[in-house]
Amino acid sequence: MTFVVVANLDDLEVGDTMLVDDLREPICLIRLDDDDVRAIHDTCTHQQQPLHEGFVQPDDTLVCAAHASRFDLSTGEAIGVPAVAPIPVYACTIEGEAILVDIDQQLNDAPIPHRPYH
């Protein structure tokens, strides 16, 4: 696969998250500032909760809304408990007003989380 347009910058305010569910895996987009958008797998590695419902922190981490697992948005590493496994981070770029993700270009070696069972 290559980079594909998944959203427009107007769709995502700074500090917000967005679910992209029309790719092979569910992706959570996070806009950190005007020209910085990150793409991670949308499934928390603790209990498979959706990460797009989480909260962006000033230190560029995302806190899962379900159990407060926290993930570094650059490396995907879990910071503290309850999650200990990293989350996949994907290549993401901005071209003009378009946000593009390449789901085949994973930027870390984290395994793909299991999908929720419910």
C-alpha positions as CSV (number, residue, x, y, z in Angstrom):
1,M,0.0,0.0,0.0
2,T,1.1,3.6,-0.3
3,F,0.0,6.8,1.4
4,V,-3.7,7.3,1.2
5,V,-5.8,10.4,2.1
6,V,-7.8,9.6,5.2
7,A,-9.0,13.0,6.3
8,N,-8.6,16.8,5.9
9,L,-7.0,19.1,8.4
10,D,-10.3,20.9,8.8
11,D,-11.8,17.6,10.2
12,L,-9.4,17.5,13.1
13,E,-8.7,20.3,15.6
14,V,-5.4,20.6,17.4
15,G,-5.6,18.3,20.5
16,D,-8.3,16.1,19.0
17,T,-8.4,12.5,17.9
18,M,-10.3,10.8,15.1
19,L,-11.1,7.3,14.1
20,V,-10.3,6.1,10.6
21,D,-12.0,2.8,10.1
22,D,-11.9,2.3,6.3
23,L,-8.3,0.9,6.2
24,R,-7.2,-2.7,6.9
25,E,-6.8,-1.8,10.6
26,P,-8.6,0.9,12.7
27,I,-6.4,4.0,13.0
28,C,-6.5,6.8,15.5
29,L,-5.4,10.2,14.1
30,I,-4.1,12.7,16.7
31,R,-3.4,16.3,15.8
32,L,-0.7,17.7,18.0
33,D,-0.4,21.1,16.4
34,D,-1.0,22.9,13.1
35,D,1.3,20.7,11.0
36,D,1.8,17.6,13.2
37,V,-0.6,14.7,12.9
38,R,0.2,11.2,14.3
39,A,-1.4,7.9,13.3
40,I,-1.5,4.9,15.7
41,H,-3.5,1.7,15.9
42,D,-6.9,2.5,17.5
43,T,-6.9,-0.5,19.9
44,C,-5.4,-0.2,23.4
45,T,-3.1,-3.0,24.2
46,H,-4.5,-3.3,27.7
47,Q,-8.1,-4.4,27.2
48,Q,-8.7,-3.5,23.5
49,Q,-10.6,-0.3,24.1
50,P,-10.8,2.3,21.3
51,L,-8.0,4.9,21.6
52,H,-9.7,7.6,19.6
53,E,-11.9,8.1,22.7
54,G,-8.8,9.0,24.7
55,F,-7.3,12.3,25.8
56,V,-4.2,14.0,24.3
57,Q,-1.7,15.2,27.0
58,P,0.7,18.2,26.7
59,D,3.7,15.8,26.6
60,D,2.5,14.3,23.3
61,T,1.0,11.2,24.9
62,L,-2.5,9.7,24.6
63,V,-4.4,8.5,27.6
64,C,-6.9,5.7,27.0
65,A,-10.4,6.7,28.2
66,A,-11.2,3.3,29.6
67,H,-8.4,2.5,32.1
68,A,-5.9,5.4,31.8
69,S,-3.2,3.5,29.9
70,R,-0.9,6.1,28.3
71,F,1.1,5.9,25.1
72,D,3.9,7.9,23.6
73,L,2.7,9.1,20.2
74,S,6.2,9.2,18.7
75,T,7.4,5.7,19.7
76,G,4.1,3.9,20.6
77,E,5.6,2.8,23.9
78,A,3.2,2.3,26.9
79,I,4.1,4.6,29.7
80,G,3.2,3.0,33.1
81,V,0.5,0.5,33.8
82,P,-2.0,-0.9,33.1
83,A,-0.8,-1.2,29.5
84,V,2.7,-2.5,29.1
85,A,2.8,-3.4,25.4
86,P,3.4,-0.7,22.8
87,I,0.9,0.4,20.2
88,P,1.8,0.4,16.5
89,V,2.7,3.8,15.0
90,Y,2.1,4.4,11.3
91,A,3.7,6.8,8.8
92,C,1.5,10.0,8.6
93,T,2.1,13.1,6.5
94,I,0.2,16.3,5.5
95,E,0.0,17.4,1.9
96,G,-1.8,20.7,1.5
97,E,-5.0,20.2,3.6
98,A,-5.0,16.4,3.3
99,I,-3.9,14.0,6.0
100,L,-2.3,10.8,4.5
101,V,-1.4,7.5,6.2
102,D,0.6,4.5,5.0
103,I,-0.6,1.6,7.0
104,D,2.1,-0.6,5.5
105,Q,4.8,1.7,6.9
106,Q,4.8,0.9,10.6
107,L,7.3,3.1,12.4
108,N,7.9,0.7,15.3
109,D,7.9,-3.1,15.8
110,A,4.8,-3.3,18.0
111,P,2.5,-6.2,17.2
112,I,-1.0,-5.5,15.9
113,P,-3.4,-5.5,18.9
114,H,-6.2,-7.9,19.1
115,R,-9.6,-6.5,18.1
116,P,-12.3,-6.1,20.7
117,Y,-14.4,-9.2,21.2
118,H,-17.7,-7.2,21.7
